[in-house]
Amino acid sequence: MHNYLFKYLTAAQMTVVNMSSYLPAHFLRLWVLRVMGASIGPGTVIYRGLEVRYPKNLIIGANCSIGDHAILDARGGLIIGDRVNISSQVMIWSRQHDWRALDFATQDRAVVIESYTWLSARSIILPGVVVGEGGVVAAGAVVSRDVDPYSVVAGVPALVVADRPKLLDYLPSSDVRTKLPWW
């Protein structure tokens, strides 16, 4: 009975979080996620349509920008560092099915996105991946292995295509001041 009730409460929580992602102000979206247990640093901006799975296991650092219609799966744990730019429609997964298991059981593996990373539009990060500090994931890339710090990866599967300069110093969320309050 306890497991059955837990599933319904989790589904209700996910519904509230997902519906709140369309509230007309990003500070309201942040407030709901924090009430639901997410840890979110100051200066972080969340755009519309964000889908979060299990916000209690979600940690987002300061001054991050989370693009519209991104999916953050924190069921297996998700840690996002400071000054991270997650573009529109990015998917980060921390739970997946084990194709080798006879019962198709799920596996949880935490994902870590370190500071100053950029996950470009429609990129996909799979369970257990660490994207190192300053790493860049190109648009549409599928990342199934760790990304070294200051590396640029692209493709399916993602492979290193370049190196990024070190000593980065920028605020991905700084453009929020130029947007209307409802954004």
CORWO-V682577 format. One record per pair of residues at least 24 apart in sequence whose ideal C-beta (glycine too) atoms are under 10 Angstrom apart, sorted by the first residue. I is the first residue (numbers start at 1). GAP is how many residues later the second one is. D is the distance in Angstrom with one decimal. If there is no record, write none. Layout:
I	GAP	D
I	GAP	D
//
This chain:
10	43	8.8
10	44	7.0
10	46	9.7
10	65	9.1
13	24	8.7
13	39	9.5
13	40	9.6
13	41	8.0
13	42	7.5
13	43	8.7
14	37	8.2
14	38	7.6
14	39	6.3
14	40	7.7
14	41	8.6
16	39	9.8
17	33	8.3
17	34	7.9
17	35	5.1
17	36	8.5
17	37	9.3
17	38	5.9
17	41	9.8
17	55	10.0
18	31	8.6
18	32	8.0
18	33	5.5
18	34	7.4
18	35	9.3
20	26	10.0
20	30	9.0
20	32	9.5
21	25	7.5
21	26	8.6
21	27	6.2
21	28	5.5
21	29	4.4
21	30	7.0
21	31	7.8
21	45	9.9
21	47	8.9
21	48	8.8
21	49	9.5
22	26	5.8
22	27	6.8
22	28	9.3
23	25	8.5
23	159	9.0
24	24	9.0
24	156	9.7
24	157	8.3
24	158	4.3
24	159	8.8
25	155	9.5
25	156	5.9
25	157	5.6
25	158	7.8
26	24	9.8
26	40	9.3
26	147	9.5
26	150	7.0
26	153	8.5
26	155	8.7
26	156	8.6
26	157	6.4
27	149	9.8
27	154	8.5
28	154	9.7
29	37	9.3
30	30	9.2
30	36	9.9
33	25	7.3
33	27	8.4
33	33	10.0
33	39	9.6
37	37	9.5
38	34	9.1
38	36	7.8
38	40	9.5
39	40	9.3
39	41	10.0
40	24	8.2
40	26	9.5
40	40	9.2
41	39	9.1
41	40	9.3
41	41	6.6
41	42	9.7
41	132	10.0
42	131	9.7
43	39	9.0
43	40	8.9
43	128	7.2
43	129	9.5
43	130	5.3
43	131	8.4
43	133	8.3
44	36	8.9
44	38	9.1
44	39	9.7
44	40	9.0
44	128	9.3
44	129	6.1
44	132	9.3
45	126	10.0
45	127	8.1
45	128	4.3
45	129	9.1
45	130	8.1
45	131	4.6
45	132	9.9
45	134	8.5
45	138	8.4
46	24	8.6
46	26	9.7
46	40	9.6
46	127	9.5
46	130	10.0
47	39	9.6
47	40	9.8
47	41	7.5
47	129	9.6
47	132	9.5
47	136	7.2
48	40	10.0
48	134	9.5
48	135	8.1
49	39	8.7
49	40	8.9
50	36	9.4
51	40	9.0
52	26	9.0
53	25	9.0
53	39	9.8
53	40	9.0
53	41	8.3
53	42	7.8
54	24	8.7
54	40	8.7
54	41	8.9
54	54	9.9
57	37	7.7
57	51	9.1
57	53	8.2
58	36	9.7
59	53	9.5
60	24	7.9
60	26	9.2
60	53	9.2
61	52	9.1
61	53	9.3
61	54	6.7
62	53	9.3
62	109	9.2
62	111	8.7
63	52	9.6
63	107	9.1
63	108	4.9
63	109	6.8
63	110	4.9
63	111	7.8
63	113	9.9
64	49	9.1
64	51	9.3
64	53	9.7
64	107	9.4
64	108	6.4
64	109	6.2
65	53	9.6
65	106	8.7
65	107	4.1
65	108	4.6
65	109	8.8
65	110	7.8
65	111	7.9
66	24	8.4
66	53	9.7
66	106	9.4
66	107	9.1
67	52	8.8
67	53	9.6
67	54	7.4
67	55	10.0
67	105	9.9
68	115	9.8
69	53	9.7
70	49	8.6
70	51	9.7
70	52	9.8
71	53	9.2
72	39	9.1
72	41	9.7
72	53	9.8
73	35	9.6
73	38	8.0
73	52	9.4
73	54	8.3
74	34	10.0
74	36	8.9
74	37	8.5
75	31	8.5
75	33	6.0
75	35	9.9
75	52	9.5
76	30	8.9
76	31	7.8
76	32	3.1
76	33	5.3
76	34	5.4
76	35	7.3
76	51	6.0
76	52	8.2
77	31	7.3
77	32	8.1
77	33	3.4
77	34	7.2
77	35	8.5
77	50	9.6
78	32	6.9
78	33	5.2
78	34	8.0
78	35	7.8
78	47	9.3
78	49	10.0
79	31	7.0
79	32	7.4
79	33	4.8
79	34	7.1
79	35	8.6
79	51	9.4
80	31	8.7
80	32	8.1
80	33	4.6
80	34	8.6
80	35	8.9
80	37	8.5
80	39	9.5
80	51	9.5
81	31	7.9
81	32	6.3
81	33	4.6
81	34	3.5
81	35	7.5
81	36	7.2
81	50	9.2
81	52	7.2
82	32	9.0
82	33	4.6
82	34	7.7
82	51	9.9
82	89	9.6
82	90	9.7
83	32	5.6
83	33	5.2
83	34	8.6
83	35	9.8
83	50	9.9
83	51	9.8
83	85	7.8
83	86	8.7
83	87	6.8
83	88	6.3
83	89	5.9
83	90	8.1
83	91	9.8
84	29	5.6
84	30	8.0
84	31	6.6
84	32	7.1
84	33	5.1
84	34	7.5
84	35	7.6
84	47	8.8
84	49	9.9
84	51	9.9
84	88	6.8
84	89	9.5
85	31	8.8
85	32	7.5
85	33	4.6
85	34	7.2
85	35	8.5
85	51	9.4
85	85	8.9
85	86	9.7
85	87	3.8
85	88	8.4
86	27	7.6
86	31	8.5
86	32	8.1
86	33	4.8
86	34	9.2
86	35	9.7
86	37	8.9
86	39	9.4
86	51	9.6
86	86	8.6
87	31	7.4
87	32	6.2
87	33	5.1
87	34	4.4
87	35	7.9
87	36	7.5
87	50	9.3
87	52	7.6
87	85	9.7
88	32	9.2
88	33	5.2
88	34	7.6
88	51	9.8
89	32	5.9
89	33	4.7
89	34	8.7
89	35	9.7
89	50	9.6
89	51	9.9
90	29	4.8
90	30	7.7
90	31	7.0
90	32	6.8
90	33	5.4
90	34	7.5
90	35	7.5
90	47	8.3
90	49	9.5
91	28	9.4
91	31	7.9
91	32	7.7
91	33	4.8
91	34	7.1
91	35	9.1
91	51	9.5
92	27	7.6
92	31	9.0
92	32	7.9
92	33	4.4
92	34	8.7
92	35	9.2
92	37	8.5
92	39	9.4
92	51	9.4
93	31	7.3
93	32	6.8
93	33	5.7
93	34	5.6
93	35	9.6
93	36	9.0
94	31	9.0
94	32	9.0
94	33	5.2
94	34	8.0
94	35	9.2
95	32	6.3
96	30	6.9
96	31	5.2
96	32	9.2
111	32	9.5
112	34	9.1
113	24	9.3
113	34	9.4
114	33	9.1
114	35	7.3
115	34	9.8
115	53	8.6
116	33	9.2
116	34	8.7
116	48	8.8
116	50	9.4
116	51	9.8
116	52	4.6
116	53	8.6
116	54	7.8
116	56	8.8
117	30	8.0
117	32	9.2
117	33	9.7
117	47	9.5
117	51	9.7
117	55	9.7
118	34	9.1
118	46	8.8
118	50	9.8
118	52	10.0
118	54	7.7
119	24	8.6
119	28	9.9
120	32	9.8
120	34	8.9
123	30	9.0
123	31	9.2
123	35	8.1
124	32	8.8
124	34	9.0
125	33	9.2
126	31	9.3
126	32	9.7
129	29	9.4
131	27	9.9
133	31	9.9
133	33	8.9
133	35	8.6
134	29	9.4
134	30	5.4
134	31	8.2
134	32	6.6
134	33	9.1
134	34	5.6
135	25	9.8
135	29	7.4
136	25	9.3
136	26	8.1
136	27	9.7
136	28	5.7
138	24	9.4
//
